[in-house]
Amino acid sequence: MEWKEKGNNFFTVGNYGASIQCYSKAIEATKANAADAGNLKLEVLYSNRSAAYVKYGKAKEALEDAEESVRISPTWGKAYGRKGKALFELGRYSESLEAYEEGLAVDKTNPTLRLGMGECRTALENEQKRKEEEAKKKEEEEGEDPLASFFDEVEGLVGDKNKQQTEDKETDENKDNEKKKGPRFIVNHKEQIKDWTGTNQIERLLGPSYKWLNLNPFRVFDLPIEATEEDIKRRYKKLSQLVHPDKNKDSRADEAFDQVKRAHRKLMDEIQREVAVKTIQQCRERVERTRKRLIKKGISEEEILKKDGSLEEAIDKEIKKEFATQEYNHGKSDDMKRKYANREREKEKQEAEYWRKIKEREDLYRETRDDRVKDWQTFEQNAKKQKKFGNAYRPPQVKVEMAKRREEDKKKHKGAGIDESYKATWR
C-alpha cells in the first residue's frame, strides 16, 4: 500500500519517473503476494502506471499496461479509458475510438470515456482534412487532373465486369425496347432491400472513392430516376435505421449517415432532383448516340462490348464521370469565387481604412477649431498693438547678471589697449 501511495504522490507533483518506479514495486509486491501489498488490485496498479507512462512520453509501454489492466478486469471502464488514451498518443485514432466505445459498453455513465471519444472523432476529422489537403497540394504541384485516378478506377471496374461475364445482346435489346415503350417503373422495395444490413450498407456507402460516387443521390439510395417521392422517403427511413450512429456502433456510421442525409436533401429539393435526373438522362442519351455512331461506322457490337461493356455498364460509367466532373468544376468555380470575394473584402478594407483616416482628419479639424480661432484672435491683437506703438526699435531687456558681465568685459578690453573708436560710427 505504501508504494502505491508514494506513486500517487509523485504523480501529483509531476515526478512521473519516480511514480512509475513506485507503481512497478507495488506490482511486484502484489504479484509476490507480499505482506505489505495489502488489498491492492493489479488492474488498478497497471492502470495507474499506464497513466504515468503516458505523461512520461512512453505511450507504447502505457498501452501494454492498459491492455493488461483490461485483461485482468474486462468489466472495468477506466481500464478501457487508459487503453484509448495510450492508443491516442500513438496516433492510432480509430483503434482509440474503438477502445473508448468498448469501455462505454461496460460503463455507460463514464464521462471520461465520452470525452475521449469526442477527442478521437476530432482527431480523425483533422487527419482526414490534412490528408485531403496534402493530396490536393500534391495534385496541384504535379499538375495532374484529380479526376484522372477516379476515371481510371471507373474504367477498371467496367473492365473487370467484362472479364467476368459478357451480357447477352438479345437481353440488352429487350431492355432497350422496354425503355422505348416507357412503362411506369415500380420499385420493389421488399425484394431489393431484403439482404441489406448495417455492415454491408456502410461498406457500400463508404467504399473506395465514395465521395465521388455518392455525388449521384440516386446511387446512394439505390433507386432509379423514375422513383417517386414516396420511394425516396421509404429508402431514407430504411437506411437511417441501418446506419444511424445511435443504432449502429460502427465507427464509420457517422460518415455513412452524413452521406445518406446529403443525398436525401438533394432528392427532396425539387430543383436539385430535377438537375440530377436530367444529368442521368443526358448521359444515357449520349452513350446511346455514341454507340449508334460507332455501329454506323462499321464497328461491330462485339468490339464495342469488349471495350466499353454492356450498354448499362457504359451508361453507369458515364454517369459517374459526369457527376464527378460537375463537382470538380463547381469546386474550381467556388475557389475562384472565394478568391474574388477575398479580393473584394481586401479592397473594402482598404477603402474603409482610407475613409476612416479622412474622417479622423475632419474630426480633428473640427475639434481644433476653437484653438485656431484663439490663435488668430491673438495674432490680430498683437498686430493692433504693433500698429499703435509703431515699429520703433526696442532694445531687449538685459538681465542684471549679463549687464555686469559686459561691464567687466569692457574694463578688461580697455586695460588691454583695445581700440574701440570704431564704435563711434555706430551713432
Phi, psi and omega per residue, in radians:
M1 nan -0.586 -3.099
E2 -1.131 -0.715 -3.123
W3 -1.151 -0.644 3.130
K4 -1.160 -0.766 3.125
E5 -1.087 -0.722 3.092
K6 -1.088 -0.744 3.111
G7 -1.060 -0.734 3.115
N8 -1.100 -0.715 3.140
N9 -1.134 -0.773 3.109
F10 -1.099 -0.674 3.138
F11 -1.116 -0.695 -3.108
T12 -1.105 -0.669 -3.100
V13 -1.536 0.002 3.072
G14 1.576 0.180 3.096
N15 -1.615 1.383 -2.994
Y16 -1.273 -0.543 3.113
G17 -1.089 -0.833 3.109
A18 -1.158 -0.618 3.116
S19 -1.082 -0.737 3.121
I20 -1.072 -0.755 3.140
Q21 -1.079 -0.754 3.137
C22 -1.130 -0.770 3.116
Y23 -1.107 -0.644 3.123
S24 -1.106 -0.745 3.118
K25 -1.166 -0.623 3.087
A26 -1.130 -0.689 3.116
I27 -1.144 -0.757 3.121
E28 -1.081 -0.748 -3.135
A29 -1.131 -0.691 3.141
T30 -1.170 -0.748 3.129
K31 -1.108 -0.669 3.140
A32 -1.358 -0.051 -3.136
N33 1.014 0.706 -3.110
A34 -1.230 2.799 -3.088
A35 -1.155 -0.583 -3.095
D36 -1.500 0.109 3.140
A37 -1.338 -0.409 3.112
G38 1.151 -2.516 -3.139
N39 -1.793 0.544 -3.106
L40 -1.163 2.480 3.090
K41 -1.764 2.348 -3.111
L42 -1.071 -0.691 -3.106
E43 -1.074 -0.597 3.118
V44 -1.223 -0.733 -3.137
L45 -1.143 -0.761 3.101
Y46 -1.111 -0.675 3.120
S47 -1.106 -0.779 3.135
N48 -1.138 -0.728 3.137
R49 -1.187 -0.560 3.072
S50 -1.086 -0.759 3.116
A51 -1.103 -0.688 3.126
A52 -1.163 -0.692 3.109
Y53 -1.088 -0.690 3.111
V54 -1.058 -0.835 3.131
K55 -1.124 -0.546 -3.103
Y56 -1.402 -0.120 3.111
G57 1.542 0.293 3.135
K58 -2.004 1.359 -3.053
A59 -1.210 -0.556 -3.125
K60 -1.107 -0.820 3.105
E61 -1.150 -0.604 3.106
A62 -1.102 -0.679 3.124
L63 -1.143 -0.707 3.129
E64 -1.072 -0.784 3.124
D65 -1.147 -0.695 -3.138
A66 -1.130 -0.729 3.108
E67 -1.122 -0.645 3.087
E68 -1.147 -0.678 3.106
S69 -1.127 -0.705 3.100
V70 -1.150 -0.688 -3.137
R71 -1.102 -0.717 -3.115
I72 -1.249 -0.721 -3.106
S73 -2.303 1.437 -3.074
P74 -1.218 -0.110 3.134
T75 -1.864 0.177 -3.127
W76 -1.729 1.966 -3.056
G77 -1.097 -0.591 -3.084
K78 -1.106 -0.578 3.124
A79 -1.099 -0.682 3.096
Y80 -1.172 -0.592 3.080
G81 -1.110 -0.709 3.079
R82 -1.099 -0.726 3.136
K83 -1.123 -0.773 3.126
G84 -1.076 -0.718 3.137
K85 -1.138 -0.731 3.129
A86 -1.113 -0.765 3.108
L87 -1.124 -0.638 3.105
F88 -1.087 -0.773 3.134
E89 -1.138 -0.481 3.100
L90 -1.415 -0.066 3.136
G91 1.437 0.197 3.137
R92 -1.688 1.294 -2.951
Y93 -1.185 -0.663 -3.137
S94 -1.121 -0.775 3.119
E95 -1.165 -0.626 3.102
S96 -1.092 -0.751 3.116
L97 -1.071 -0.718 3.116
E98 -1.099 -0.693 3.135
A99 -1.103 -0.755 3.108
Y100 -1.117 -0.682 3.125
E101 -1.134 -0.697 3.089
E102 -1.101 -0.683 3.110
G103 -1.111 -0.711 3.126
L104 -1.178 -0.437 3.119
A105 -1.154 -0.502 -3.135
V106 -1.827 -0.277 -3.127
D107 -2.490 1.424 -2.985
K108 -1.232 -0.311 -3.074
T109 -1.750 0.146 -3.088
N110 -1.363 1.943 -3.098
P111 -1.241 -0.490 -3.139
T112 -1.125 -0.668 3.127
L113 -1.143 -0.723 3.120
R114 -1.146 -0.699 3.108
L115 -1.112 -0.723 3.106
G116 -1.092 -0.679 3.102
M117 -1.080 -0.719 3.108
G118 -1.094 -0.720 3.116
E119 -1.120 -0.698 3.136
C120 -1.128 -0.776 -3.135
R121 -1.097 -0.719 3.102
T122 -1.095 -0.745 3.137
A123 -1.125 -0.693 3.116
L124 -1.137 -0.718 3.105
E125 -1.114 -0.770 3.128
N126 -1.116 -0.682 3.124
E127 -1.137 -0.708 3.117
Q128 -1.132 -0.738 3.106
K129 -1.099 -0.728 3.140
R130 -1.096 -0.733 3.125
K131 -1.122 -0.715 3.131
E132 -1.136 -0.717 3.117
E133 -1.139 -0.712 3.110
E134 -1.126 -0.737 3.122
A135 -1.115 -0.739 3.129
K136 -1.125 -0.727 3.134
K137 -1.123 -0.724 3.135
K138 -1.115 -0.727 3.120
E139 -1.109 -0.713 3.130
E140 -1.152 -0.693 3.129
E141 -1.162 -0.710 -3.111
E142 -1.412 -0.240 3.117
G143 1.244 0.424 -3.117
E144 -1.628 2.702 3.087
D145 -1.357 2.114 -3.121
P146 -1.117 -0.286 3.117
L147 -1.477 -0.216 -3.035
A148 -1.035 -0.840 -3.109
S149 -1.126 -0.662 3.129
F150 -1.168 -0.738 3.108
F151 -1.108 -0.694 3.091
D152 -1.077 -0.674 3.133
E153 -1.149 -0.725 3.107
V154 -1.078 -0.773 3.117
E155 -1.089 -0.686 -3.130
G156 -1.135 -0.677 3.121
L157 -1.108 -0.709 3.119
V158 -1.163 -0.718 3.133
G159 -1.065 -0.725 3.132
D160 -1.093 -0.694 3.137
K161 -1.119 -0.683 -3.131
N162 -1.146 -0.636 3.139
K163 -1.168 -0.616 -3.094
Q164 -1.303 -0.818 -3.032
Q165 -2.794 2.462 3.070
T166 -1.884 2.188 -3.070
E167 -1.237 2.677 -3.127
D168 -1.307 2.335 -3.066
K169 -1.101 -0.642 -3.112
E170 -1.128 -0.621 3.115
T171 -1.120 -0.735 3.100
D172 -1.079 -0.713 -3.118
E173 -1.149 -0.686 3.115
N174 -1.096 -0.718 3.123
K175 -1.117 -0.726 3.140
D176 -1.117 -0.689 3.132
N177 -1.144 -0.661 3.110
E178 -1.126 -0.631 3.122
K179 -1.155 -0.677 -3.115
K180 -1.164 -0.608 3.111
K181 -1.209 -0.533 3.063
G182 1.201 0.915 3.091
P183 -1.243 2.769 3.108
R184 -1.210 2.250 -3.080
F185 -1.477 2.196 3.117
I186 -1.987 2.187 -3.119
V187 -1.500 2.147 3.110
N188 -1.613 1.484 -3.056
H189 -1.086 -0.769 -3.052
K190 -1.047 -0.737 -3.117
E191 -1.284 -0.671 -3.044
Q192 -1.304 -0.555 -3.045
I193 -1.885 0.215 -3.079
K194 -1.132 -0.498 -3.122
D195 -1.722 0.133 -3.103
W196 -1.287 2.368 3.010
T197 -2.351 2.894 3.123
G198 -1.050 -0.673 -3.100
T199 -1.201 -0.871 -3.079
N200 -1.234 -0.437 3.093
Q201 -1.323 -0.619 3.047
I202 -1.138 -0.701 3.096
E203 -1.106 -0.685 -3.135
R204 -1.204 -0.734 -3.073
L205 -1.340 -0.458 -3.068
L206 -2.083 0.567 3.102
G207 -1.295 -3.036 3.132
P208 -0.977 2.376 3.107
S209 1.018 0.567 -3.054
Y210 -1.120 -0.496 -3.128
K211 -1.187 -0.505 3.052
W212 -1.398 -0.809 -3.055
L213 -1.130 -0.650 -3.071
N214 -1.379 0.064 3.039
L215 -1.150 -0.441 3.050
N216 -1.501 1.854 -3.057
P217 -1.126 -0.499 3.115
F218 -1.200 -0.518 3.107
R219 -1.203 -0.633 3.139
V220 -1.067 -0.738 -3.120
F221 -1.590 -0.040 -3.124
D222 0.971 0.852 -3.116
L223 -2.158 2.637 3.022
P224 -1.384 2.891 -3.105
I225 -1.213 -0.272 3.126
E226 -1.406 -0.079 -3.094
A227 -1.062 2.522 3.136
T228 -1.509 3.009 3.099
E229 -1.102 -0.602 3.096
E230 -1.128 -0.688 3.097
D231 -1.085 -0.732 -3.128
I232 -1.112 -0.750 -3.140
K233 -1.109 -0.689 -3.141
R234 -1.150 -0.717 3.131
R235 -1.194 -0.681 3.117
Y236 -1.085 -0.744 3.128
K237 -1.094 -0.749 -3.121
K238 -1.158 -0.802 -3.141
L239 -1.143 -0.631 3.119
S240 -1.103 -0.683 3.115
Q241 -1.145 -0.517 -3.064
L242 -1.532 -0.644 -2.981
V243 -2.036 0.037 3.132
H244 -1.096 2.360 -3.091
P245 -0.982 -0.502 3.131
D246 -1.294 -0.333 -3.104
K247 -1.976 -0.302 3.131
N248 -2.109 2.119 -3.056
K249 -1.488 0.030 3.090
D250 -1.093 2.401 -3.103
S251 -1.128 -0.309 -3.141
R252 -1.640 0.065 -3.071
A253 -1.094 -0.623 3.133
D254 -1.022 -0.851 -3.110
E255 -1.173 -0.708 3.131
A256 -1.088 -0.784 3.139
F257 -1.156 -0.588 3.092
D258 -1.103 -0.693 3.089
Q259 -1.114 -0.696 3.131
V260 -1.139 -0.754 -3.131
K261 -1.112 -0.723 3.136
R262 -1.082 -0.796 3.134
A263 -1.106 -0.678 3.136
H264 -1.120 -0.739 3.114
R265 -1.073 -0.710 -3.141
K266 -1.115 -0.793 -3.059
L267 -1.315 -0.427 3.100
M268 -1.472 -0.236 3.029
D269 -1.535 2.084 -3.015
E270 -1.041 -0.726 -3.104
I271 -1.202 -0.840 -3.128
Q272 -1.112 -0.640 3.113
R273 -1.153 -0.726 3.132
E274 -1.104 -0.681 3.097
V275 -1.099 -0.745 3.139
A276 -1.113 -0.754 3.136
V277 -1.094 -0.799 3.140
K278 -1.107 -0.685 3.117
T279 -1.046 -0.794 -3.131
I280 -1.169 -0.721 3.118
Q281 -1.107 -0.732 3.122
Q282 -1.119 -0.680 3.098
C283 -1.105 -0.741 3.140
R284 -1.096 -0.811 3.141
E285 -1.118 -0.681 -3.123
R286 -1.113 -0.765 3.134
V287 -1.146 -0.727 -3.140
E288 -1.122 -0.730 3.113
R289 -1.111 -0.725 -3.131
T290 -1.091 -0.730 -3.136
R291 -1.138 -0.746 3.119
K292 -1.095 -0.701 3.130
R293 -1.129 -0.690 3.121
L294 -1.160 -0.674 3.129
I295 -1.163 -0.666 3.098
K296 -1.107 -0.548 3.117
K297 -1.320 -0.082 3.083
G298 1.740 0.104 3.119
I299 -1.418 2.289 -3.071
S300 -1.271 2.696 3.127
E301 -1.141 -0.512 3.111
E302 -1.115 -0.710 3.126
E303 -1.175 -0.719 3.102
I304 -1.095 -0.761 3.135
L305 -1.099 -0.664 -3.127
K306 -1.175 -0.652 -3.081
K307 -1.460 -0.862 -2.997
D308 -1.875 -0.085 -3.098
G309 1.454 -2.991 3.134
S310 -1.191 2.991 -3.121
L311 -1.054 -0.785 -3.126
E312 -1.137 -0.654 3.098
E313 -1.144 -0.741 3.125
A314 -1.139 -0.691 3.106
I315 -1.131 -0.777 3.134
D316 -1.039 -0.728 3.116
K317 -1.119 -0.745 -3.128
E318 -1.148 -0.672 3.125
I319 -1.107 -0.782 3.135
K320 -1.058 -0.782 -3.135
K321 -1.127 -0.713 -3.076
E322 -1.150 -0.809 3.127
F323 -1.099 -0.697 3.130
A324 -1.150 -0.713 3.138
T325 -1.138 -0.733 3.118
Q326 -1.073 -0.755 -3.134
E327 -1.151 -0.701 3.130
Y328 -1.112 -0.811 3.124
N329 -1.133 -0.657 3.095
H330 -1.111 -0.692 3.091
G331 -1.110 -0.737 3.095
K332 -1.098 -0.723 3.113
S333 -1.100 -0.705 3.110
D334 -1.111 -0.684 3.107
D335 -1.083 -0.757 3.119
M336 -1.122 -0.688 3.127
K337 -1.132 -0.713 3.121
R338 -1.114 -0.750 3.126
K339 -1.097 -0.750 3.118
Y340 -1.116 -0.735 3.127
A341 -1.103 -0.682 3.115
N342 -1.122 -0.730 3.104
R343 -1.102 -0.738 -3.141
E344 -1.128 -0.708 3.102
R345 -1.107 -0.716 3.114
E346 -1.124 -0.700 3.114
K347 -1.126 -0.735 3.119
E348 -1.108 -0.687 3.111
K349 -1.087 -0.793 3.135
Q350 -1.087 -0.746 -3.139
E351 -1.164 -0.714 3.113
A352 -1.108 -0.672 3.105
E353 -1.140 -0.682 3.111
Y354 -1.072 -0.860 -3.110
W355 -1.216 -0.503 3.077
R356 -1.121 -0.749 3.116
K357 -1.137 -0.689 3.098
I358 -1.076 -0.764 -3.129
K359 -1.133 -0.726 3.106
E360 -1.047 -0.720 -3.141
R361 -1.130 -0.734 3.136
E362 -1.187 -0.695 3.105
D363 -1.093 -0.745 3.121
L364 -1.096 -0.672 3.121
Y365 -1.099 -0.732 3.127
R366 -1.207 -0.704 -3.108
E367 -1.156 -0.566 -3.111
T368 -1.636 0.196 -3.098
R369 -1.096 -0.776 -3.122
D370 -1.069 -0.706 3.118
D371 -1.095 -0.716 3.137
R372 -1.154 -0.694 3.121
V373 -1.078 -0.767 3.126
K374 -1.088 -0.741 3.105
D375 -1.053 -0.707 -3.133
W376 -1.212 -0.695 3.109
Q377 -1.128 -0.706 3.097
T378 -1.086 -0.712 3.134
F379 -1.105 -0.753 -3.137
E380 -1.134 -0.696 3.121
Q381 -1.099 -0.760 3.111
N382 -1.109 -0.633 3.129
A383 -1.157 -0.693 3.114
K384 -1.131 -0.720 3.098
K385 -1.081 -0.745 -3.134
Q386 -1.116 -0.631 3.127
K387 -1.231 -0.599 -3.105
K388 -1.241 -0.752 -3.078
F389 -1.644 -0.009 3.102
G390 1.403 3.128 -3.083
N391 -1.836 0.409 -3.127
A392 -1.101 2.609 -3.100
Y393 -1.275 2.290 3.080
R394 -2.017 1.945 -3.131
P395 -1.125 2.510 -3.129
P396 -1.151 2.574 3.107
Q397 -1.369 1.977 -3.075
V398 -1.532 2.461 3.105
K399 -1.199 2.707 -3.097
V400 -1.033 -0.771 -3.112
E401 -1.047 -0.782 -3.139
M402 -1.138 -0.648 3.138
A403 -1.134 -0.770 3.106
K404 -1.062 -0.740 -3.130
R405 -1.102 -0.659 3.127
R406 -1.174 -0.702 3.112
E407 -1.072 -0.744 3.105
E408 -1.078 -0.699 3.131
D409 -1.125 -0.643 3.135
K410 -1.127 -0.761 -3.140
K411 -1.083 -0.718 3.119
K412 -1.085 -0.752 -3.118
H413 -1.145 -0.691 3.103
K414 -1.105 -0.719 3.138
G415 -1.156 -0.440 -3.135
A416 -1.517 0.029 3.098
G417 1.304 0.559 3.141
I418 -1.472 2.252 -3.133
D419 -1.401 2.098 3.119
E420 -2.048 0.384 -3.121
S421 -1.150 -0.382 -3.111
Y422 -1.150 -0.342 -3.122
K423 -1.235 -0.277 3.133
A424 -1.128 -0.454 -3.139
T425 -1.278 -0.186 -3.113
W426 -1.304 -0.356 -3.069
R427 -1.515 nan nan
